[in-house]
Amino acid sequence: MRSFIAVLGFLFFVGACSSENEGVIMTVRGPVSERIMGVSLTHEHILVDFIGADSVDKKRWDLVKVEKQILPLLMKVKNSGCQTFIDCTPAYLGRDPLLLKALSDSSGLNIITNTGYYGAGNNKYLPKEAFSESADQLAGRWIAESENGIEGTGIKPGFIKIGVNPGKLSEIHRKLVIAAARTHLKTGLTIASHTGPAITAFEELDILSEEGVSPEAFIWVHAQNEKDLSTHIKAAKMGAWVSLDGLNDNNIEYYEMMIQNMKDNNLLNRVLLSHDSGWYHPGEEEGGKINGYSAIFDKLIPILLKDGFSQDEIHQLMVINPANAFTIRIRKI
């Protein structure tokens, strides 16, 4: 068996050499070719503030202190072979594009941020306009961030992040999905939706279909929370991205089973892997307990290789799939 380091070297080489029909991803340092996206973590967090939309304020954290705590963790995953880090903290939950740019500059990692609103958590993190404005008006806000940058920084989002409560969608959460669909059709940004159960994911996919958006533009975030693995197969066959993004040292075996299920059905090309880890907690001493982002590199990939996954299959999961998912392009039905 080739060593893990040799495998990562292969991933770097293939990612750097593939340039035919390349697309663009949007990082906090600007647009770059998808071919340099490389090994990617597709759902992580650097800072999250759960105080609520009515109280969140960037004055609650110090960029220098956050960087001191987070940069060593980013350098560790970079040294493990990671090239792109996708930060999924949405607006009104601690999204800070200037912090992300500073960390990208310091680490050398591509870092991607988002636009959109997060309705999960019983709407605690939604701003007032989410309740009063139409889907078109909300989409207009998100499109403006895509075109002009976030909050006057000039830093543009690389995807749309929304969040919905599990179960049947409420009217306001349906509105968020519609707004995301209309933003996608204007910008080509992929929609990543904090979802979980399959019943909610398929309701979202139905709404996207009504809006003319292909399932290929949709990332089913936290799909690992759905225990009926046949639904992973159903969504992937429709074209959606199945995001298994809660990996940690204690659930490696379960993740291997879910990934093997997708492999057995020839659907590895619709899987995204990440930890949903971090993060700096404003208001807690030194940011509180911050988990790292390394279990995929330290634990999962070596186990997959040992159990018969090929170098090409690891490349598919860690390089090809993230680039395909986050390349900016409009995906219509």
N, C-alpha and C positions, 0 to 999 in steps of 0.2 A: 504493500500500500504506500502511495506517495505520502510524504509528510504534509502536515497541515500548512506549513510555510510554503512548500512547493505549490500547493493548491492555490493559495492566495496570490503567489507570483503569476500563476497561469491566469487568474481572474484579472489581475492588473493588465497583463499583456493583451488578452483578448479585448478587454474594454477599451484599451487605447488604440487598438488597430482597426476596429470596425468603424468605418466612416461613411459607408454607402447609405444614402437616403437618411442621413442622420437628422434628428430633430433638435429642439431646444428645450432646456429646462430653465426655470427662473430661480436663481439663488439670491441671497441677500446682498451679494456683491455684483449682481447683474446676471444677464443671460449667458449660459454656456451651452456647448454642444452636449447632447445626451451621451456621447461616447466617452466623455470624461467623468460621467456620473459614477461609474465604477461600482465597487462593493458598497451597498447602501443599507442603512437602517431606516425603515419607512414610517415608523410611528414611535417617536420619543418625545420627551419634554425636558427643557432646561430649567424653566421656572413656571410654577403654577401658583396663582393666588386665589384661594377659594372664598375670599371675603364677600364677594357678590358684586354684580354690575353697578350697584348704586354707591359702592364704596371703594372699588379698586382704583388705584392711583400709582403711577410709576414712582412717586415720592416714597412709596412704602419699601423700596429696595434700592440698594446702592450697587451700581454696575461693577465697581471695582471689587466689592466683596463677593458678589455673585460669581464673577469671573475667577476669583481666587479659589472658590470651592468647585466650580464646574470644569475649568480648563484641564486639570489633571485627568479627569474622567474621559474627556474628549481625546486627549492625547493618548490615553491607553487604547481606546478603540481605533484610533488612527494607526497606532503602532501594530495593532492586530490586523490591519488591512483595510479598514473602513475608509472610504473616500467621501461619502455623502451622508449627511445626518438631517433627517426631516423632522422639524420641530412642529408638533401638532397642537401647541397651546393656542387657543383662539383668542380673538378680541374679547375684552372684559373678563378674561381669566388670567391675565398676566402676559399676553403677547407683547413683546418688546423688540421691535426690529433692530434698534440700535445696539442693544445687548447682543443679539444674534450676530450682527455684523462684526462687532468687536471680537466675539469668540471665533467667528470664521477667520478673521484676519490673524488672530493669535495662533489658531490651531492649524490653519491651512485646509481645514475641511470645507467642502461645499455644505452650506446650511440653507435650508429652504423653509420659508414661513408661509402663512396662509391668510386668506380672507374668509368671511362668513361669520355666522353667529351660532352659538352653542345653546340649544334649548334643553338638553338633558339636565338633570338636577332640578326638575320642576320649575324651570324657567328662571332660576336664581341668577343666571349669568347672561340674561338677555337685557339689552338696553331698552329704554322706553319706546323707541321707534319701532322695535320689533313687534310690539303689540298694536301700534296705531297705523303703521304704513302697510301698503299693499306689497304683494310679492314683487311687482315690477319696481316699486320704489326701493325695496331692499336690494334687489338685484342691481339697481342703478348705483347704490353705494359701493357694492362689492366690485362692480365693473370699474368704477372710478378709481378704486385702490389698485386694480390691475393695470390701469392705464397711466395713472399719475403717481402712484406710490402711496404708502401708508402714513397717515398723520403728518404729512409735510416732510417726511424723511427722504422721499424719492426711492425708498426700498419697496420693491414690488413683490406681491405674493406669488408663490409657485403652484398653489392649489387652493381649493375651496374646502374649508372645514366647517361642517355643521354637526349638531348633536341632537338626538331625539330620545324621548323616553321609550322604554320597552313596551311592547303591546301595540294596540291600535293607535294610530297617530291622532293626536289632537289637531284641531283646526290650525293652531299657530305653528305646529310642527309640520303639518302639510304645507303651510305657506313657506316655511324655510326650505323644504325640499323643492318646491316650485321655483323659488327664488334662485336656488343653486342651479337648477336645470337651465334657467334663462341666462344666468351668468355664464354657465358653461358654453351655451350656444353662441354667446358673444365673444368670449375670451379664449375658449379651448382649455381652460383649467379643469383638471380632474376633480371630482367630488369625493371627498372622504367623509363618511358619515358615521359618527359614534352611534352604534346601533345595538349589537348583541344578538338578540333572538331572531330566528329566521322569519317569523311572522311579520316583524317590523321591516326587515330587509326587503322582503318581497313586496310589501306595500309601497315602500320607497321606489322599488324598481317599476312598479305599475305606474306610479306618478311620473317618473322619468319617461316611460314609454308614451304616456299621454302627451308629454311635452316634446316628444320627438328626439329624445336623447338616448343613445345606445347604452346598454348595460356596461359596455367597455369603458364608459366614463365614470363608473361608480365603484368605489372601494367600500366593501362591507367591513367596517371596522369592528373589532372585537368579535369576529365570527367564531372564535374558540369558545365563546360563552353559549353557543348553540350546540347541545350535545348530540343531536340527531345529525350525524355526519353525512347522511344522504342529502341534506339540504346544501351542504358545501358543494357537492357534485352538481346539484340542480342549478345553483347560482353560477358556478363556473361554466357550465355548459351553455348558459345564457350569454356568457361573456363578461360577467362581473368579476371583479377582483376579490378574492377571499383572503382577508387579512387576519393572520394568526399572530397577534401582536401583544401577547401578555406573557411572553416567555420569561422564566426565571429558573434558578437552580433547582427548584422543587417540582417542576412540572415537565422536565425534559422528556420523560417517557411518553406522556400524553401528546406532546407536540410531535414526537416522532411518529406516533400512531396516526395523527391527523395528516401529516405530510405523506406518510406511506399510503394512506387512503386516496389522496389526490394522485399520487404516482400510479397506483394500481388502476386508476381510471383515466390515465394519460392526460392529467390536468395540472401537472406541475407548472405549466405556463400561465396559470391564473392565480398563483399563490404569492402572497407577500408575507415576509417574516420580520418581526420586531419585538421589542420588550415592553413598550409603553412604560418606560422607566424614567428615573430621575428622582426628584427634581428639587430645586431650591424652593423652600417655603418661606415667603415673606412673613415677618412677625415672629419667627422662631430663631433662636440663637444659632448663628452661623448657618442659617438655612435649614436647620433640622437634619433629619436623617435623609441622606441622598444616596439612592441606589445607583449602581453603575449600569453600563450598557454593554457588558462583555459576555453574557452567558451564551449567546449565539456562537461567538468565536471560540470561547474557552470550552464549551460543553457540547452544544448541539451539532455543529459541523463535524467535529471529530467522531461523534457517535454515528452520524449519518454515513460518513465515509467507511467506518468500521463495519456497518451493517449493509454495505453494498451499493450505496449511492455513488454515482460516478462523478468525476470532476466536472463533466459537462452539466450534470444535473444540479450541482452546487452553483455553478456559474449561472444557470437558468434562474435559480431562486434568488441569488444575491446580486446579480448584475443585470441580466436581461429583463427580468420582470419589473424591477423598479424603474428602469429606463423607459420601458413601454408604458408603465402606469402613469408616470409623471411628465412624460414628454407633452408639451403643449400642442394640442390639436383638437379641433372640433370633431366630436364623434356623434354623428346623427344615425338614427335608425334608417 
